[in-house]
Amino acid sequence: QVQVVESGGGLVQPGGSLRLSCAASGRIFRIDAMGWYRQAPGKQRELVATIRSGGMPNYVDSVKGRFTISRDNAKNMVYLQMNSLTPEDTAVYYCNAEGIESSLRRFTSWGQGTQVTVSS
């Protein structure tokens, strides 16, 4: 099994910044993609940013130019640097990892989520 754990959420004022971190651990043979999703109250979960091994990052339009996703392949970690935050960014942020376990089965794992609240 592969576990995913997020950290770094919290309360920030509009215009502020936060950095989220996510670590994947367990029986990992290879991670193909890691990403961040978010779910605001009363809304569906949406993709925020993803990054594949050796590929370019992909962002939802609403965060382009403000958020940056990065990955440390050696540590099986992914980060989300969030700048110029607005109240519309308030949501629970979830980390996702996809790849192949040591048993050579594919996996998709989700974290428990971390709350990000943007408010004055």
C-alpha angles and dihedrals in degrees: 000000000000122000126202123198127185129201140171105066124134147119119313135168121247110279092027132118138238134181120213123200130197130189127194120202141166134060097357122164096168138347113215100180141005128190152159128246130178138203123199122198111285093006136100122257111268135194114254104175139337135187128195127203107280091356138112120265119258122212137186109247094246093064101038111126092016106059128052125194120202135173138210104204094186091058097035089237135137129194135199117204108198119194134174090024120196131194087257088068091064108120146106107280119214129196120218131194128187129185145090127314124221087261085062092245119131118249138194114192132184131199125228092254135246124236119239116189122184111193141132 
